[in-house]
């Protein structure tokens, strides 16, 4: 089952590119407003940030709030919502322009049965 967690770690690079593309299409939002979620796969700790002016600041803030040595930012979004879900032996995450859609993405990208949203965050005006 640890193999599933390792696969999920490779996804942040793809999400960075997608978040950049996603950021250009959201209307009625402040430009350059970022949210991020960091997780510790060992402890289950998480941290999040919202309404940060840069991606780097949002990621660093989320990691700082996570409070575990293995914390890493796994999902981020500009002008939208992000969510992290957990199943008994797996993690998943997703982002979208609304909270409902971000939660759906997180659960649907979590391998295995019983996935539930562990954390979510939205930039202002996107719940």
C-alpha positions, 0 to 999 in steps of 0.5 A: 500500500505504500506504493500508492502514496509514492505515486501520489507524490509525483502529481504535484509537478503536474498540478503546478502546470495545471494550476498555472493554466487554470489561473488564467480562466477564472473570472471575477477573482482577484489576480495573483491570489493563491491557496495551498495545502501541505500534508504529512503522509506519515502523521496525517498533519496538514496545513493550508493557506489562502489569499497569498500574493504568490505561489511560493508564499502560499506553499511555504506557509502551508508547509510551515503550518503542517508541523511535521518533518515530511510535510510537502505542498501537494495542491495549490490553486489561484482564484479557486478552491483546493481539497485533500482527501484520505482513504485508509492507505492513500491520499488524493487531492484536487482543485477547481473553481468551486469548493464542491468541485474541488472536494469531488476531485480530491475524493475521485483521485484518491485510490481505494474505498472510503476516501473522505475530505481531510482539508479544503481551502478557497481563495476569497470569493470562491466557496 
